Structure formats: structure tokens, C-alpha cells
């Protein structure tokens, strides 16, 4: 019975250390989640601002006509020549 007491104490110390480590990791994870959410919201705001500006007519460099940005990429229009 006496031989088990040091092992039990060591197990309790290790359990306390692991609980502390888990709490620290949870705190780091929460902080990371808050930063990530803030970054996602900022990116979404920037993207919506860009989308709104894309819908605005642009002045033509060749005249008084105003034109809109064509959303279709050139890869859909151009054909590769072999």
C-alpha cells in the first residue's frame, strides 16, 4: 500500500498539470476564434464593397459613354489557338 502513495501523488500532479494545459489551450483557441471571426467579417465587408463598386458604371476612356464592368472573364471569351 505504501508503494502506491508516491505513484498516486505523481498521478495527481500530472492530472493538475494536464488540466492547466488544457485550460491554456482552450484560451488560445478562443482567442484565435475571435481573431478569425474578425478577419472573416473584415474580408466579407471588403468583398461586398468591391461587389458594390463593380456595379457602378465607369467612364469610357474614348468618349462620354459610361460602361459597366463585364463579369465574364476573358478565358470564357477567348479561344486558345493550337
C-alpha positions in Angstrom: 0.0 0.0 0.0 2.8 2.4 0.9 4.4 1.9 -2.6 1.2 3.2 -4.3 1.2 6.5 -2.4 4.1 8.2 -4.4 2.5 7.0 -7.6 -0.9 8.4 -6.6 0.7 11.7 -5.8 2.6 11.8 -9.1 -0.7 11.0 -10.9 -2.5 13.8 -9.1 0.3 16.3 -10.0 0.2 15.1 -13.6 -3.6 15.5 -13.7 -3.3 19.0 -12.4 -0.7 19.9 -14.9 -2.8 18.5 -17.7 -5.9 20.4 -16.6 -3.9 23.6 -16.6 -2.5 22.9 -20.0 -6.0 22.1 -21.4 -7.3 25.4 -19.9 -4.4 27.3 -21.5 -5.0 25.7 -24.9 -8.8 26.4 -24.7 -8.0 30.1 -24.0 -5.6 30.2 -27.0 -8.2 28.5 -29.2 -10.9 31.0 -28.1 -8.6 34.0 -28.8 -7.8 32.5 -32.2 -11.5 32.0 -33.0 -12.2 35.7 -32.1 -9.4 36.9 -34.4 -10.6 34.6 -37.2 -14.1 35.8 -36.9 -13.0 39.4 -37.0 -10.8 38.7 -40.1 -13.7 36.9 -41.8 -16.1 39.8 -41.2 -13.5 42.3 -42.5 -13.0 40.2 -45.6 -16.7 39.9 -46.2 -17.1 43.7 -45.8 -14.3 44.3 -48.3 -15.8 41.9 -50.7 -19.2 43.4 -50.5 -17.7 46.9 -51.1 -15.9 45.6 -54.1 -19.0 44.0 -55.5 -20.9 47.3 -55.0 -18.2 49.2 -56.8 -18.2 46.7 -59.7 -21.9 47.6 -60.4 -21.2 51.3 -60.8 -20.8 52.5 -64.4 -17.3 53.6 -65.3 -16.3 56.5 -67.6 -15.2 55.4 -71.0 -11.6 56.4 -71.9 -12.7 57.1 -75.5 -15.8 59.2 -75.1 -18.7 60.3 -72.9 -20.3 56.9 -72.7 -20.3 55.1 -69.3 -19.9 51.4 -69.3 -20.1 48.6 -66.7 -17.6 46.0 -65.8 -18.1 42.8 -67.6 -18.1 40.0 -65.1 -17.4 37.3 -67.7 -13.6 36.5 -67.6 -11.6 36.6 -70.8 -11.0 32.9 -70.5 -14.6 32.3 -71.3 -14.5 34.5 -74.4 -11.1 33.8 -75.8 -10.3 30.5 -77.6 -6.9 29.0 -77.4 -5.2 28.6 -80.8 -3.3 25.3 -81.1 
